[in-house]
Amino acid sequence: MEDEILRGDVVSAAIGSGFGGKPRPFIAVQSDRYPTDRVILVGCTSVIDAQFPFRPVLLPLPTNGLELRCQVMIDIPVSSYRSKISRRIGRLNASELAEIDSALLIVLGFADV
């Protein structure tokens, strides 16, 4: 992908290794202050699993580009080469990104529940 990928962008990528190799939505969570050839992403799944109540659920909106309700797999962050990202499909709004930020802080142990 030629365009810059920014924190909060929803992108389509085929990461492989545990994600089935098929393109799926991912959310860029890496700070824009540290641009490298890789970016930290969290994937989305349309399988909403009650076993993971800490995973935020996003609704499809024209702005985020999601087609289905999905659960954000914040417990499985991945680092991917930016060149592996096929396209930007949308962008999270401030409240969606804040929900993901809060969940990441808890899952990574930077904040208590």
Secondary structure, 3 states (H helix, E strand, C coil): CCCCCCCCEEEEECCCCCCCCCCEEEEECCCCCCCCCEEEEEEEECCCCCCCCCCCEECCCCCCCCCCCEEECCCCCEEEEHHHEEEEEEECCHHHHHHHHHHHHHHCCCCCC
